[in-house]
Amino acid sequence: KSEVEKFLPGKTQVILKCDMSAWQKLYYKQVTDVGRVGLQTVKGKSKSLQNLTMQLRKCCNHPYLFVGRDYDMWKKPEIVRASGKF
């Protein structure tokens, strides 16, 4: 590792911002609307907030994460259009 490390260039991090797809925006709005109500009624807010955060991450990563485990859907061309980052 130390021998290879000498020849590698420095790490460059690039952050690209992109809009969410319409489907992602819909899920995001639904999660935040439900989350607001849920956080107001739940006493164990820490766990509820962590769950809400995870659901929002799923919205941003790809809306198909909310769909069941139908593995054939991952082969369809719509998978690219469903996410803003593709």
C-alpha positions, 0 to 999 in steps of 0.5 A: 500500500505504501509503495503504490501510494507514492505514485497516485495523484492527490484526491480531487473531490468534485460535487455536482448538484442536480435537480431531483426527478419529478418522482423523487420530488413527489416522494420527498414531499410525501416523506416530509409531510408525513414526517412533520406529523410523525415527529410531533406525535412521537416521544422517542424523537431521536429514532423517528428523526433517524428514520425520517432522515433515512427516508429522505436519503432514499428519495435523493438516491433513487425513488425505486428504493421505495418499491418492492423487490421486483428485480426485473424492474432494474432492467428497464430503461425507466430506471435512468429517468427516475433519478435526477442524478442519472 
